[in-house]
Amino acid sequence: MAYEIDYNDERFQQVEADKQAALTEVEKTYDGMIEQSDGFYNAQIDASQQWAETQQKNQQEQTDFAIEKIEQQKDKAHKDYLKEQSGAYVDYQKQSNAYGVNAEQMAASGMKNTGYSESSQVAMYNTYQNRVAMAKTSFNQVVLNYDNMVKEAILQNNSALAEIAFNTQKEQLELALQGFNHKNQLILDKANKKTEIDNTYHNRWQEVQQQINTENAFEEQIRQYEQNYALQNKQFEESIRQFDIEIARLKEQDAKDNAYKIQQLELQKAQLKEEQRQFNASLAEEKRQFNAKQSSDGVIIDSVKVKDDSNVTNNSQGGAPVVDMASVISLGYGPISATRLNQLVASGEIVEYEENGKLKYKKAK
């Protein structure tokens, strides 16, 4: 049986509020983690770039210093060359001076202005020229070597700088990929968490819906219970009223002559009232068990209203099965007494059986 559900029920609203709070918390948590992830990997990339710039600077400074030393050595070689060139010229001038020591020695030997003297001048000049030429050749070779050293230093520096740049770029690409993968995983985890929350609160929504359906079903059972109770008690009251009418009629005719009949009617009336008392006691126990079941199922329903009768007692002893009065009424005999019911069972006309902890009755086939 379908029951109308009020989807404005505060329990639905609470489920939705809890769901939104959970989703907001997930958004806040994962957005913070994603932001921190971006910051972490960007900081790593920046640190890698700073390291590369420092290494390149150090490498360039080392190369510049090496080239500076080579240039200093080349400048020293140039000065040595000039010194050698100047020394050769000075020595030549000393040897070829007409008034020098060498001229005086030749004059003393009687070789001045002779062919030997002229040959000696030529030899001294050639020696000077050879000495200058050798110094020039040596200087040029040294300069070439130093220039090659500079070129090699530049090439090595370029290679080192290129290697630093390559390794830095490689490291930054790896960091960027790690950052992308980590961020992407966080986004996937966030989506999965939100899906998990959706499923969780969808289940809670369905549980609330089922709870309300259960409550509605209990309320319908209570309505039918009270309706049957009212009908059966009305039948009891009507039967008692008929007894009272008949007793009053007999008393009006002749109370003395009708004393026996009146006594029998009073006894039947008392028996009927006892049956009513037992009926109310049985319904009171059913009500107690019914409400106990509702409490154990977690459903809170207003207690069934049963006629307040100080004479109503619970005749169930030690957890014995309770008579299902609805099945008794459905037999079609009306509110019969317990004695009459036992007689029908004993004759085989009525079958007694137990179901769900209750004694029920049905007509034999």
C-alpha positions in Angstrom: 0.0 0.0 0.0 1.4 3.4 -1.0 1.5 6.2 1.5 1.8 9.9 0.8 5.2 11.2 1.9 5.9 14.8 3.0 9.2 15.6 1.4 9.4 18.8 3.4 9.8 16.6 6.5 12.7 18.0 8.6 14.5 14.7 8.4 14.8 15.1 4.6 16.0 18.6 5.2 18.5 17.4 7.8 19.9 14.8 5.3 20.3 17.5 2.6 21.9 19.9 5.1 24.4 17.2 6.2 25.1 16.3 2.6 25.8 19.9 1.7 28.0 20.3 4.8 30.0 17.2 3.8 30.4 18.4 0.2 31.5 21.8 1.4 34.1 20.2 3.7 35.4 18.0 0.8 35.6 21.1 -1.5 37.5 23.0 1.2 39.9 20.1 2.0 40.8 19.1 -1.5 40.9 22.7 -2.9 43.4 23.4 -0.1 45.4 20.3 -0.9 45.4 21.2 -4.7 46.5 24.7 -3.9 49.3 23.5 -1.6 50.4 21.0 -4.3 50.7 23.8 -6.9 52.7 25.9 -4.5 55.0 23.0 -3.5 55.9 22.0 -7.1 56.2 25.6 -8.3 58.6 26.2 -5.4 60.6 23.1 -6.5 60.7 24.4 -10.1 61.8 27.9 -8.9 64.5 26.3 -6.7 65.7 24.3 -9.6 65.9 27.4 -11.8 67.8 29.3 -9.0 70.2 26.4 -8.7 70.8 26.4 -12.4 71.4 30.2 -12.5 73.9 29.9 -9.6 75.7 27.0 -11.3 75.9 28.8 -14.6 77.1 31.9 -12.9 79.8 29.9 -11.1 80.8 28.2 -14.3 81.0 31.5 -16.2 83.1 33.0 -13.4 85.5 30.0 -13.5 85.8 30.3 -17.3 86.3 34.0 -17.1 89.0 33.6 -14.5 90.7 30.9 -16.5 90.7 33.1 -19.6 91.9 36.0 -17.6 94.9 34.0 -16.4 95.5 32.9 -20.0 95.4 36.5 -21.1 97.8 37.4 -18.3 100.2 34.7 -19.4 99.9 35.8 -23.1 100.6 39.4 -22.0 103.6 38.2 -20.1 104.8 36.3 -23.2 104.4 39.5 -25.2 106.5 41.4 -22.7 109.1 38.7 -22.7 109.2 38.8 -26.5 109.7 42.6 -26.5 112.3 42.2 -23.8 114.2 39.6 -25.9 113.9 41.8 -29.0 115.2 44.8 -27.1 118.0 42.7 -25.6 119.1 41.4 -29.0 119.2 44.9 -30.4 121.2 46.2 -27.4 123.7 43.3 -27.8 124.0 44.0 -31.5 124.7 47.7 -30.9 127.4 46.9 -28.3 129.1 44.5 -30.7 128.8 46.7 -33.8 129.8 50.0 -32.0 132.9 51.5 -33.8 134.2 52.6 -30.4 133.2 49.6 -28.5 135.2 46.9 -26.8 135.0 44.7 -29.9 136.3 47.5 -32.2 139.2 48.2 -29.9 140.1 44.5 -29.8 140.1 44.3 -33.6 142.1 47.6 -33.9 144.7 46.2 -31.5 144.9 43.1 -33.6 145.4 45.1 -36.8 142.2 43.9 -38.4 140.3 47.2 -38.4 139.2 48.3 -41.8 140.0 44.8 -43.2 137.7 42.3 -44.9 137.5 40.3 -41.7 136.1 43.4 -39.9 133.4 43.8 -42.5 132.5 40.1 -42.3 132.3 40.4 -38.6 129.8 43.2 -38.8 127.6 41.1 -41.2 127.8 38.2 -38.8 126.8 40.2 -35.8 123.8 41.7 -37.8 122.8 38.2 -38.9 123.0 37.0 -35.3 120.8 39.9 -34.2 118.2 39.1 -37.0 118.2 35.4 -36.2 117.7 36.1 -32.5 114.8 38.5 -33.2 113.3 36.0 -35.7 113.5 33.1 -33.2 112.0 35.3 -30.5 109.2 36.3 -32.8 108.5 32.6 -33.8 108.5 31.5 -30.2 106.2 34.4 -29.3 103.8 33.6 -32.1 103.6 29.9 -31.1 103.0 30.9 -27.5 100.2 33.3 -28.5 98.7 30.6 -30.7 98.7 28.1 -27.8 97.1 30.7 -25.5 94.5 31.6 -28.1 93.7 27.9 -28.5 93.4 27.6 -24.7 91.0 30.5 -24.6 88.9 28.9 -27.4 88.9 25.5 -25.6 87.9 27.2 -22.3 85.0 29.0 -24.1 83.9 25.7 -25.7 84.1 23.8 -22.4 82.2 26.6 -20.7 79.5 26.6 -23.4 79.3 22.8 -23.1 79.0 23.0 -19.3 76.4 25.8 -19.5 74.5 23.8 -22.0 74.6 20.7 -19.8 73.4 22.7 -16.8 70.6 24.1 -18.9 69.6 20.7 -20.2 69.7 19.0 -16.8 67.7 21.9 -15.3 65.1 21.8 -18.0 64.8 18.0 -17.6 64.4 18.3 -13.8 61.8 21.1 -14.2 59.8 19.0 -16.7 59.9 16.0 -14.4 58.7 18.3 -11.5 56.0 19.7 -13.7 54.8 16.2 -14.7 54.9 15.1 -11.0 52.9 18.2 -10.0 50.4 17.6 -12.8 49.9 13.9 -11.9 49.6 14.7 -8.2 47.1 17.5 -8.8 45.2 15.3 -11.3 45.0 12.5 -8.7 43.7 15.0 -6.1 41.0 16.1 -8.5 40.0 12.5 -9.1 40.0 11.8 -5.4 37.9 14.8 -4.9 35.4 13.7 -7.5 35.3 10.1 -6.0 34.8 11.5 -2.5 31.9 13.7 -3.7 30.4 10.6 -5.5 30.8 8.6 -2.3 29.1 11.4 -0.3 26.3 11.5 -2.9 25.8 7.7 -2.5 26.0 7.8 1.3 23.4 10.6 1.6 21.2 9.0 -1.1 21.1 5.9 1.0 20.3 8.0 4.1 17.5 9.7 2.1 16.1 6.3 1.2 16.4 5.2 4.8 14.4 8.3 5.9 11.8 7.6 3.2 11.6 4.0 4.3 11.3 5.1 7.9 8.4 7.4 7.0 6.7 4.6 5.0 7.1 2.4 8.1 5.6 5.0 10.3 2.7 5.5 8.0 2.1 1.8 7.9 2.2 1.7 11.7 -0.2 4.6 11.8 -2.6 2.8 9.4 -2.4 -0.3 11.5 -3.2 1.8 14.6 -6.1 3.4 12.8 -7.5 0.0 11.9 -6.8 -1.3 15.4 -8.7 1.5 17.0 -11.5 1.1 14.4 -11.9 -2.6 15.2 -11.7 -1.9 18.9 -14.4 0.7 18.7 -16.6 -1.6 16.6 -16.2 -4.6 18.9 -16.8 -2.6 22.1 -19.8 -1.0 20.5 -21.2 -4.5 19.9 -20.5 -5.4 23.5 -22.2 -2.2 24.7 -25.2 -2.8 22.4 -25.6 -6.4 23.7 -25.5 -5.2 27.3 -28.0 -2.4 26.5 -30.3 -5.1 25.0 -30.0 -7.1 28.2 -30.8 -4.0 30.3 -33.9 -3.3 28.1 -35.1 -6.9 28.4 -34.5 -6.9 32.2 -36.4 -3.6 32.6 -39.3 -4.9 30.5 -39.6 -8.1 32.6 -39.5 -6.0 35.8 -42.2 -3.8 34.5 -44.4 -6.8 33.7 -44.0 -8.6 37.0 -40.7 -8.6 38.8 -41.7 -11.4 41.1 -43.0 -13.8 38.4 -40.1 -13.0 36.1 -37.5 -13.2 38.9 -35.9 -16.4 37.5 -35.7 -14.9 34.0 -34.3 -11.7 35.3 -31.7 -13.6 37.3 -30.7 -15.6 34.2 -30.5 -12.4 32.2 -28.4 -10.7 34.9 -26.0 -13.7 34.8 -25.7 -13.6 31.0 -25.2 -9.8 31.3 -22.4 -10.3 33.9 -20.9 -13.0 31.7 -21.0 -10.7 28.7 -19.3 -7.9 30.7 -16.6 -10.4 31.8 -16.1 -11.2 28.1 -15.8 -7.5 27.4 -13.3 -7.1 30.2 -11.2 -10.0 28.9 -11.5 -8.6 25.4 -10.2 -5.2 26.6 -7.5 -6.8 28.6 -6.4 -8.8 25.5 -6.4 -5.6 23.4 -4.5 -3.8 26.0 -1.8 -6.5 25.9 -1.8 -6.3 22.1 -1.3 -2.6 22.3 1.6 -3.0 24.7 3.3 -5.5 22.4 2.5 -3.4 19.4 4.1 -0.3 20.9 7.0 -2.4 22.1 7.7 -3.6 18.6 7.5 -0.1 17.3 10.1 1.1 19.8 12.4 -1.9 19.0 12.1 -1.0 15.3 13.1 2.6 16.0 9.6 4.0 15.1 8.0 6.5 17.5 4.2 6.5 17.2 1.6 7.8 19.6 0.3 5.2 21.9 -3.0 3.4 20.9 -5.9 4.8 22.9 -7.6 2.0 24.7 -10.7 2.5 26.9 -9.6 3.4 30.4 -11.3 0.7 32.6 -10.0 0.2 36.1 -11.4 -3.4 35.9 -9.3 -4.2 32.8 -6.4 -6.5 33.7 -3.8 -8.4 31.7 -4.7 -12.0 31.7 -1.6 -13.1 29.9 0.7 -15.0 32.2 4.4 -15.7 31.8 4.5 -14.5 28.2 1.7 -16.8 27.1 0.2 -16.1 23.6 -2.4 -13.4 23.4 -5.8 -14.0 21.9 -6.2 -12.2 18.6 -9.7 -10.8 19.1 -9.9 -9.7 15.5 -9.8 -13.3 14.4 -12.5 -14.1 16.9 -14.8 -11.4 15.6 -14.1 -12.5 12.0 -15.7 -15.9 12.8 -19.1 -14.3 12.5 -20.4 -15.2 16.0 -20.1 -11.7 17.4 -18.4 -11.0 20.8 -18.8 -14.6 22.1 -17.6 -15.7 25.5 -14.4 -17.6 26.2 -16.4 -20.6 27.3 -18.4 -20.6 24.1 -15.2 -20.2 22.0 -13.7 -23.3 23.8 -16.8 -25.3 23.1 -16.6 -24.5 19.4 -12.9 -25.5 19.3 -13.7 -28.7 21.2 -16.4 -29.6 18.7 -14.1 -29.1 15.8 -16.2 -26.3 14.3 -13.4 -23.8 15.0 -9.6 -24.3 14.6 -7.2 -22.7 17.1 -3.7 -22.0 16.0 -0.7 -19.8 17.0 0.9 -17.2 14.6 3.4 -14.5 15.4 3.0 -15.1 19.2 -0.8 -14.8 19.1 -3.7 -17.3 19.4 -5.9 -17.0 16.3 -9.1 -18.8 15.3 -10.7 -19.7 12.0 -13.6 -21.9 10.9 -12.7 -25.5 10.0 -13.1 -26.4 6.4 
